[in-house]
């Protein structure tokens, strides 16, 4: 019987997760005086990058479908 960690890649938190937790702890302890937008930046920057990649893929598929139709 094999152990399952509950995650798809078998990993733990990751670099972005650790950075996010570190920023939140530093903000709550008063060590940094950043806006909450910057404290939560690792999360929203990652989300924006995923959205941009998905949009780029959709555009590439649509352009490919359009050029395929025009060749017929």
Secondary structure, DSSP 8 states (H G I E B T S, - for coil): -----SSSSS--S-HHHHHHHHHHHHHHTTS----HHHHTHHHHHHHHHHHHHHHHHHHHHHHHHHHHHHH-
